[in-house]
Amino acid sequence: MEKLGKVLQVVARYDESLELLERAATIWQQRVTRQPEARVLRLIGATHAGRGTAEEGVARVSAFLSEVEKQGGDILPPGDLAGLYVALCHLYFSGGRWGELTDVAEQAIRLAEAAGDDRLRAEAENRLGVGLLNEGRWEEGRSALERALAAAENAGDLLTAGRASNNLAVIALFRDADLKKAVAYRERSLHTAERAGDLGSVIFGEAAVCQARFLLGEWEEAARHGERAVAISRSLGRSWSSSYAMLNLGQMLLWQGEEEQGRSLILEGLQIAEEAEDLQGLIVGNSFLGWYEISRGRPADLITRWLPILDRVGGFLAIFKHPPSLAWAYMESGDAARAIEMLTLERDRCVNERYEYALTEVLLVSAMFARRQGRREDAQRDLEEGLAIAGRMEYPLAEARFLDEYGRLLGASGETEAARRYFDESLEIARRLGAKPLIGDIEAAVATL
């Protein structure tokens, strides 16, 4: 039962896997030694993490650990204890309990080192790296992830090597502003997931490559990966990874003008993330949906969705402390003071922490707001800085949006010919990408000159 349960977990048949693993745990409970039961509990925890039922898994694993502690922790060897703490790491991450992740990961590393188990140490180092990233401790997180990748490769652990590569892609994007390096890490992660045969990781890997290729402007290739992620997800039952398939493909469809389908997919992804208590998925989804909801006259809906998420995240949110789409929504709702405060705080933070990718969205919203308030110099400063970052990153959608906003700024000042030049450059990029909503907005702006 235990072996079959593990196989079913790998192919993302989580409900069937849990049923078998729980039956195996019941059988092992009758034995004097707790080691076999601990081994099964670790699998049960990992299955709940993949299924998107993290709190059920936390309760199950924590209850067992409490029993072990009451009987004296030495009834289990370090390796078995390390496995249980690693299971908690996966559960805390997937369930958004980021504040507890770092401490548990460090405990798992100590136990894995005592057991001399490189495979468990790699898993724990990977989750430690994620915990440190969520706290904004980027270089410590990078070191932990590099240790995880090396240990996983030495141990022949494809799955953990792929996860560490994926997390290093997050650093490449948010810390290094290097889209090409991010793509390389995402593709490496996908390939290892395919070799390992883990369908949950394949879904996430395909979705991640979709997002990475989208940012680089390779939308046709991105669509292939996104569609494959959604297709695999649809063929399976409940999965934590499914939300990312929906969110990443949905974002691209919105920008391609497939509004109904794109929005529907993002809302579906958000629902999956909400059910799984996956704060990361909720943050990603609302960031993707923000510009569209505001452009369609729904800023209040966006505010309603953002606020409870930010309350739950607390201090553990390194990417956006003050989401620019939320500031934009406040701006559209008439709360200019709050919008300016949020943008100022987020801009200063992104500059101080060198978050250039995140800074692009902040600068775009800030420039738009400055234009509307007649602060031309402020708007021009933000646009020049944003264009420079987008150019360095080779991030075409951002470049097109900055050029469009620059055209609007110049048009508002009566500089018609200069405005046309910026609009023409923006249109050229938007047409190459196939960004239909942006094309329509630019053409409408040109018609008013």
Buried (B, 14 or more C-beta within 10 A) or exposed (E): BBEEBBBBBBBBBBEBBBBBBBBBBEBBEEEEEBBBBBBBBBBBBBBBBBBBBBBBBBEBBBEBBEEBEEEEEEBBEBBBBBBBBBBBBBBBBBBBBBBBBBEBBBBBBBBBBEBEBBBBBBBBBBBBBBBBBBBBBBEBBBBBBBBBBBBBBEBEBBBBBBBBBBBBBBBBBBBBBBBEBBBBBBBBBBBBBBEBEBBBBBBBBBBBBBBBBBBBBBBEBBBBBBBBBBEBBEEBEBBBBBBBBBBBBBBBBBBBBBBEEBBBBBBBBBEBBBEBBBBBBBBBBBBBBBBBBBBEEBBEBBBEBBEEBBEEBEEBBBBBBBBBBBBBBBBBBEBEEBBBBBBBBBBEBBEEBEBBBBBBBBBBBBBBBBBEEEBBEBBBBBBBBBBEBBEEBBBBBBBBBBBBBBBBBBBBBEBEEBBBBBBEBBBEBBBEBBBBBBBEBBEEBBEEB
